[in-house]
Amino acid sequence: MSKELYEEIPSLDLADFTQGDREAKEKFVKDLGRAYNNIGFVAVKNHFLSNDLSEKLYAAIKKFFLLEEGVKSKYEIEGLAGQRGYIGKGKEHAKGRKTGDLKEFFHVGQEVTDNDPIKSEYPDNVWVDEVPELKEVALEVYRNLEKTGIHMLRAIALYLELDEFYFDERVRNGNSILRPIHYFPIENPEEVPDDAVRAAEHGDINLITLLMGASADGLQVLRRDGEWIPITALPDQLVVNVGDMLERLTNKKLKSTIHRVVNPPKELMKTSRFSIPFFMHPRSEMDLTCLPECIDEDNAKAFEDITAGEFLSQRLAEIGLKK
């Protein structure tokens, strides 16, 4: 990652927030808020996901995606709106588009273990007989990314001058999704639609997204001046960005930045790209009504009142996963 890019996408040390003194913690909050006001993305080190665990998950999901199509299709379950298990090639498209993205993916969701009645809202996770190691490693990654996300949300709460633990109960047993993605090889690029891309420009639906290091270049972020800039998560970092739910809640004070995954040069279209984002969602009943603290004479209320569950259903329909 170039020096210029570090200046665009700030690199922060989560240990400053979780273990630092008052001054270090306050600086982390201030720097995070500035980045989320500006570009909507930060890179974070000293999070709770080890490189070893990350590598184990990548190994397992590569093994899954390289299975035969007929085997993978066993794990695409009708009626789940793509919320668990396998989602086949081209099934999802960006909001406002009809051409499917050049990707396939697998969803792992929340495992409720404390008798919380919200369990009835979530379908069971789907596990792969041919890759038995996937279950243990995916759930451990899920828990570590969720823990990291909770600390990031605590810092965001302080930046918004809310109670530090404002989000804790709202994301407890939340509807978060771990999504291993395979941007599959294109053997004959001339046979795909001219406007087909690995992931068309979009904003994420959720509160925040935590991205593990991807296996190849391609992720680009739309800067405020309209220029697309490349970004790669380094092995020891997570890239954490603001999603649409948080933008709504904060009345656009925090920016859900548009991003995309572009196609590689034609000679590299025959290669795979793997990526694993963690989409941190709250509980469905969370009220996304714009915070009064974020509304003033210069910033009129920009969004209608809606719950997280209602907003998610709306967006799943818009991107083609829910009928």
NUGU-508020 format. One record per residue (C-alpha): y, z, x; residue in three letters. Coordinates in steps of 0.25 Angstrom, whole numbers, plus 5000, padded with zeros to 4 digits. Each point is the difference from the previous one (the first is absolute). Layout:
REM NUGU-508020
<<Y, Z, X>, ALA>
...
REM end
This chain:
REM NUGU-508020
<<5000, 5000, 5000>, MET>
<<5013, 4996, 5006>, SER>
<<5012, 5009, 5003>, LYS>
<<5008, 4992, 4990>, GLU>
<<4989, 5003, 4989>, LEU>
<<5000, 5015, 5003>, TYR>
<<5015, 5000, 4997>, GLU>
<<4997, 4993, 4987>, GLU>
<<4988, 5008, 4996>, ILE>
<<5002, 5014, 5005>, PRO>
<<4989, 5008, 5007>, SER>
<<4999, 5014, 4996>, LEU>
<<4991, 5012, 5004>, ASP>
<<4994, 5007, 4988>, LEU>
<<4998, 5012, 5009>, ALA>
<<5015, 5002, 5000>, ASP>
<<4999, 5003, 4985>, PHE>
<<4987, 5007, 5000>, THR>
<<5001, 5009, 5012>, GLN>
<<5014, 4998, 5005>, GLY>
<<5011, 5011, 5000>, ASP>
<<5011, 4999, 4989>, ARG>
<<5008, 4990, 5008>, GLU>
<<4989, 4991, 5002>, ALA>
<<4996, 5000, 4986>, LYS>
<<5014, 4997, 4995>, GLU>
<<5001, 4989, 5010>, LYS>
<<4987, 4994, 4995>, PHE>
<<5005, 5001, 4985>, VAL>
<<5013, 4993, 5004>, LYS>
<<4994, 4989, 5008>, ASP>
<<4990, 4997, 4989>, LEU>
<<5010, 5000, 4989>, GLY>
<<5009, 4990, 5008>, ARG>
<<4988, 4991, 5002>, ALA>
<<4996, 5000, 4986>, TYR>
<<5015, 4997, 4996>, ASN>
<<5000, 4989, 5009>, ASN>
<<4987, 4992, 5002>, ILE>
<<4990, 5008, 4992>, GLY>
<<4990, 5001, 5011>, PHE>
<<4997, 5010, 5012>, VAL>
<<4989, 5001, 5010>, ALA>
<<4994, 5014, 5001>, VAL>
<<4992, 5006, 5012>, LYS>
<<4992, 5014, 5000>, ASN>
<<4995, 4998, 4986>, HIS>
<<4987, 5005, 4995>, PHE>
<<4991, 4988, 5002>, LEU>
<<4993, 4999, 5013>, SER>
<<4998, 4986, 5007>, ASN>
<<4985, 5003, 5001>, ASP>
<<4999, 5002, 4985>, LEU>
<<5009, 4987, 4998>, SER>
<<4991, 4992, 5008>, GLU>
<<4987, 5005, 4993>, LYS>
<<5006, 4996, 4987>, LEU>
<<5004, 4986, 5005>, TYR>
<<4986, 4998, 5005>, ALA>
<<4994, 5004, 4986>, ALA>
<<5009, 4991, 4992>, ILE>
<<4998, 4988, 5010>, LYS>
<<4986, 5002, 4997>, LYS>
<<5002, 4999, 4985>, PHE>
<<5009, 4988, 5000>, PHE>
<<4990, 4992, 5008>, LEU>
<<4989, 5002, 4990>, LEU>
<<4996, 4988, 4992>, GLU>
<<5009, 4997, 4988>, GLU>
<<4989, 5003, 4990>, GLY>
<<4998, 5014, 5006>, VAL>
<<5014, 5003, 5000>, LYS>
<<5002, 4996, 4985>, SER>
<<4990, 5011, 4996>, LYS>
<<5011, 5009, 5003>, TYR>
<<5011, 4994, 4992>, GLU>
<<4999, 5008, 4987>, ILE>
<<5005, 4994, 4987>, GLU>
<<5010, 5008, 4992>, GLY>
<<5006, 5008, 5011>, LEU>
<<5012, 4991, 5002>, ALA>
<<4997, 5000, 5015>, GLY>
<<5002, 5015, 5001>, GLN>
<<4987, 5003, 5007>, ARG>
<<4990, 4991, 5009>, GLY>
<<5001, 4986, 5004>, TYR>
<<5011, 4990, 4995>, ILE>
<<4996, 4986, 5003>, GLY>
<<5008, 4989, 5007>, LYS>
<<5013, 4995, 4994>, GLY>
<<4999, 5010, 4988>, LYS>
<<5014, 5007, 5003>, GLU>
<<5013, 4993, 5001>, HIS>
<<5014, 5005, 5002>, ALA>
<<5009, 5003, 4988>, LYS>
<<5006, 4987, 4995>, GLY>
<<4990, 4991, 5007>, ARG>
<<4987, 4994, 4994>, LYS>
<<4994, 4995, 5013>, THR>
<<4990, 5011, 5005>, GLY>
<<5002, 5006, 5014>, ASP>
<<4990, 4996, 5011>, LEU>
<<4993, 5013, 5000>, LYS>
<<4988, 5009, 4995>, GLU>
<<5001, 5015, 5000>, PHE>
<<4992, 5013, 4997>, PHE>
<<5006, 5012, 4993>, HIS>
<<4997, 5014, 5002>, VAL>
<<5006, 5010, 4991>, GLY>
<<5002, 5015, 4997>, GLN>
<<4988, 5009, 5000>, GLU>
<<5004, 5012, 4991>, VAL>
<<4992, 5013, 5005>, THR>
<<5007, 5011, 4993>, ASP>
<<4997, 4999, 4985>, ASN>
<<5014, 4994, 4998>, ASP>
<<4999, 4993, 4986>, PRO>
<<5007, 4987, 5007>, ILE>
<<4986, 4997, 5005>, LYS>
<<4998, 4993, 4986>, SER>
<<5011, 4990, 5003>, GLU>
<<4993, 4995, 5013>, TYR>
<<4988, 4991, 5001>, PRO>
<<4989, 5004, 5010>, ASP>
<<5001, 4994, 5013>, ASN>
<<4991, 4988, 5003>, VAL>
<<4992, 5001, 5013>, TRP>
<<4992, 4990, 5008>, VAL>
<<4985, 5001, 5002>, ASP>
<<5000, 4990, 5011>, GLU>
<<5011, 5008, 5008>, VAL>
<<4997, 5015, 4997>, PRO>
<<5009, 5005, 5011>, GLU>
<<5012, 4995, 4992>, LEU>
<<5000, 5012, 4990>, LYS>
<<5002, 5011, 5010>, GLU>
<<5010, 4993, 5009>, VAL>
<<5008, 4995, 4989>, ALA>
<<5001, 5013, 4993>, LEU>
<<5004, 5007, 5013>, GLU>
<<5011, 4990, 5003>, VAL>
<<5005, 5001, 4985>, TYR>
<<5001, 5015, 5002>, ARG>
<<5008, 4999, 5013>, ASN>
<<5009, 4989, 4995>, LEU>
<<5003, 5008, 4987>, GLU>
<<5003, 5013, 5009>, LYS>
<<5010, 4991, 5008>, THR>
<<5006, 4995, 4988>, GLY>
<<5002, 5013, 4994>, ILE>
<<5008, 5004, 5013>, HIS>
<<5008, 4987, 4999>, MET>
<<5004, 5003, 4985>, LEU>
<<5004, 5014, 5004>, ARG>
<<5010, 4994, 5010>, ALA>
<<5005, 4990, 4990>, ILE>
<<5002, 5012, 4990>, ALA>
<<5008, 5007, 5010>, LEU>
<<5008, 4988, 5002>, TYR>
<<5003, 4998, 4985>, LEU>
<<5004, 5015, 5000>, GLU>
<<4989, 5004, 4991>, LEU>
<<4990, 5011, 5003>, ASP>
<<4991, 4997, 5012>, GLU>
<<4988, 5001, 4991>, PHE>
<<5005, 4992, 4988>, TYR>
<<4989, 4989, 5002>, PHE>
<<4989, 5009, 5003>, ASP>
<<4995, 5003, 4986>, GLU>
<<5004, 4986, 4995>, ARG>
<<4990, 4993, 5010>, VAL>
<<4989, 5011, 5000>, ARG>
<<4988, 4992, 4996>, ASN>
<<5009, 4988, 4999>, GLY>
<<4995, 4986, 4997>, ASN>
<<5001, 4995, 5014>, SER>
<<4992, 4988, 5005>, ILE>
<<4995, 4997, 5014>, LEU>
<<4999, 4985, 5001>, ARG>
<<4992, 4993, 5012>, PRO>
<<5005, 4985, 4999>, ILE>
<<4993, 4988, 5006>, HIS>
<<5009, 4988, 5002>, TYR>
<<4988, 4991, 5001>, PHE>
<<4999, 4987, 5009>, PRO>
<<5004, 4987, 4994>, ILE>
<<4991, 4989, 5005>, GLU>
<<5008, 4989, 4994>, ASN>
<<5014, 5004, 4999>, PRO>
<<5004, 4986, 4993>, GLU>
<<4991, 5005, 4988>, GLU>
<<5008, 5012, 4996>, VAL>
<<5013, 4999, 4991>, PRO>
<<5012, 4997, 5008>, ASP>
<<5007, 5013, 4996>, ASP>
<<4988, 5008, 5003>, ALA>
<<5002, 5012, 5010>, VAL>
<<4993, 5012, 5004>, ARG>
<<5009, 5009, 4992>, ALA>
<<5012, 4994, 4994>, ALA>
<<5013, 5008, 5000>, GLU>
<<5000, 5013, 4992>, HIS>
<<5004, 5015, 4999>, GLY>
<<4989, 5010, 4999>, ASP>
<<4997, 5007, 4986>, ILE>
<<4999, 5014, 5005>, ASN>
<<5008, 5012, 5006>, LEU>
<<4997, 4997, 5015>, ILE>
<<4990, 4991, 5007>, THR>
<<4994, 5004, 5013>, LEU>
<<4994, 4989, 5009>, LEU>
<<4990, 5001, 5011>, MET>
<<5001, 4990, 5011>, GLY>
<<4996, 4986, 4996>, ALA>
<<4991, 4992, 5008>, SER>
<<5010, 4988, 5001>, ALA>
<<5014, 4996, 4999>, ASP>
<<5006, 4995, 4987>, GLY>
<<5007, 5012, 4993>, LEU>
<<5015, 4997, 4998>, GLN>
<<5011, 5008, 4994>, VAL>
<<5013, 4994, 4993>, LEU>
<<5012, 5006, 5006>, ARG>
<<5012, 5003, 4992>, ARG>
<<5007, 4987, 5006>, ASP>
<<4989, 4992, 4995>, GLY>
<<4993, 4998, 5013>, GLU>
<<4985, 5002, 5001>, TRP>
<<4996, 5009, 5012>, ILE>
<<4985, 5002, 5005>, PRO>
<<4994, 5013, 5001>, ILE>
<<4987, 5005, 5005>, THR>
<<4994, 5014, 4999>, ALA>
<<4996, 5005, 5014>, LEU>
<<4987, 5007, 5002>, PRO>
<<5006, 5014, 5000>, ASP>
<<5010, 4998, 4989>, GLN>
<<5000, 4998, 4985>, LEU>
<<5011, 4992, 4993>, VAL>
<<5005, 5007, 4988>, VAL>
<<5009, 4993, 4990>, ASN>
<<5006, 5003, 4987>, VAL>
<<4994, 4994, 4987>, GLY>
<<5006, 4996, 4987>, ASP>
<<4997, 5014, 4993>, MET>
<<5008, 5007, 5010>, LEU>
<<5011, 4990, 4999>, GLU>
<<5001, 5002, 4985>, ARG>
<<4999, 5015, 5001>, LEU>
<<5012, 5000, 5010>, THR>
<<5008, 4989, 4993>, ASN>
<<4999, 4991, 5012>, LYS>
<<5005, 5010, 5009>, LYS>
<<4987, 4998, 5008>, LEU>
<<4996, 4985, 5001>, LYS>
<<4987, 4994, 4997>, SER>
<<5001, 4989, 5010>, THR>
<<4994, 4986, 4997>, ILE>
<<4989, 4997, 5010>, HIS>
<<4989, 4989, 5001>, ARG>
<<4988, 4996, 5009>, VAL>
<<5003, 4985, 5005>, VAL>
<<4989, 4990, 5004>, ASN>
<<4997, 4999, 5014>, PRO>
<<5002, 4986, 5007>, PRO>
<<4990, 4990, 4995>, LYS>
<<4991, 5001, 5012>, GLU>
<<4998, 5015, 4997>, LEU>
<<4998, 4999, 4985>, MET>
<<4985, 5000, 5003>, LYS>
<<5001, 5015, 5005>, THR>
<<4999, 5012, 4992>, SER>
<<5011, 5011, 4999>, ARG>
<<4997, 5014, 4995>, PHE>
<<5010, 5010, 4995>, SER>
<<4998, 5014, 4994>, ILE>
<<5012, 5005, 4992>, PRO>
<<5000, 5014, 4992>, PHE>
<<5008, 4999, 4987>, PHE>
<<5005, 5014, 4997>, MET>
<<5001, 5002, 4985>, HIS>
<<5004, 5012, 4992>, PRO>
<<4993, 5005, 4987>, ARG>
<<5001, 4991, 4988>, SER>
<<5009, 5010, 4993>, GLU>
<<5011, 5000, 5011>, MET>
<<5013, 4997, 4994>, ASP>
<<5007, 4989, 5008>, LEU>
<<5014, 5001, 4992>, THR>
<<5011, 4999, 5011>, CYS>
<<5003, 5013, 5006>, LEU>
<<5014, 5005, 4995>, PRO>
<<5003, 5003, 5015>, GLU>
<<4999, 4985, 5002>, CYS>
<<5010, 4995, 4989>, ILE>
<<5015, 5000, 5002>, ASP>
<<5012, 4992, 4997>, GLU>
<<4997, 4990, 5011>, ASP>
<<4985, 5000, 4997>, ASN>
<<4997, 4998, 4985>, ALA>
<<4986, 5003, 4995>, LYS>
<<4992, 4987, 5003>, ALA>
<<4987, 5002, 4993>, PHE>
<<4995, 5004, 4986>, GLU>
<<4992, 5013, 4999>, ASP>
<<4985, 4998, 5003>, ILE>
<<4988, 5008, 5004>, THR>
<<4992, 4997, 5013>, ALA>
<<4987, 4996, 4991>, GLY>
<<5008, 4991, 4991>, GLU>
<<5007, 4993, 5012>, PHE>
<<4987, 4998, 5007>, LEU>
<<4994, 4993, 4988>, SER>
<<5012, 4991, 4999>, GLN>
<<4999, 4996, 5014>, ARG>
<<4985, 4998, 5001>, LEU>
<<5001, 4990, 4988>, ALA>
<<5012, 4993, 5008>, GLU>
<<4991, 4998, 5012>, ILE>
<<4988, 4995, 4993>, GLY>
<<4990, 5012, 5001>, LEU>
<<5002, 5005, 4986>, LYS>
<<4999, 4991, 4987>, LYS>
REM end
